[in-house]
Amino acid sequence: AERLRVWRQSTLAMTQQELAEATGVHLSAIRKYENRNSVPSSESLLAVASTGVDLHWLLTGEGDMRALAK
């Protein structure tokens, strides 16, 4: 929850609404994830990954927050 919020605010400089629009994940789902009321589905994680976040960092806090370009 906290890492998603940090990524959204500090790196993307997006509101929850903007992240929802950019990823296709419902705004209510983004809110639930950030408030620790729900766990993201694999589809939601992949959608959020499309913004450039490293999923390993997002899930564990380990490594770099930015995904390495392949």
C-alpha positions in Angstrom: 0.0 0.0 0.0 2.6 2.5 1.0 5.0 1.7 -1.9 2.1 2.1 -4.4 1.3 5.5 -2.9 5.0 6.5 -2.9 5.4 5.4 -6.6 2.2 7.2 -7.6 2.9 10.5 -5.8 6.7 10.9 -5.9 7.6 9.3 -9.2 4.5 9.6 -11.4 3.2 12.7 -9.7 -0.3 11.4 -10.3 -3.5 11.5 -8.4 -5.3 8.2 -7.7 -7.8 9.2 -10.5 -4.9 9.8 -13.0 -3.3 6.4 -12.1 -6.7 4.7 -12.6 -7.1 6.3 -16.0 -3.5 5.5 -17.0 -3.7 1.9 -16.0 -7.3 1.0 -16.6 -7.6 -0.1 -12.9 -10.8 1.2 -11.3 -10.4 4.2 -9.0 -12.1 2.3 -6.2 -9.6 -0.5 -6.5 -6.6 1.9 -6.4 -8.1 3.5 -3.2 -8.6 0.0 -1.6 -5.0 -1.0 -2.4 -3.6 2.2 -0.9 -5.8 1.9 2.2 -4.8 -1.7 2.7 -8.4 -2.8 2.2 -7.7 -5.1 -0.7 -4.8 -6.9 -2.4 -4.2 -6.2 -6.1 -5.0 -8.9 -8.6 -2.3 -10.1 -11.0 -4.1 -8.1 -13.8 -4.0 -5.0 -11.6 -0.3 -5.5 -10.8 0.5 -5.9 -14.5 -1.4 -2.7 -15.3 0.5 -0.8 -12.6 3.8 -2.3 -13.9 3.0 -0.6 -17.3 3.8 2.7 -15.5 7.5 1.6 -15.1 7.5 0.4 -11.5 9.5 -2.8 -10.7 7.0 -5.3 -9.4 9.6 -7.0 -7.2 10.1 -3.6 -5.4 6.4 -3.0 -5.3 5.7 -6.3 -3.6 8.8 -6.6 -1.4 10.4 -3.3 -1.0 13.7 -4.8 -2.3 15.8 -3.4 -5.1 15.1 -0.4 -7.3 11.6 1.0 -7.6 12.1 1.5 -11.4 11.9 -1.4 -13.7 15.0 -1.9 -15.8 14.5 -1.5 -19.5 15.0 -4.7 -21.4 
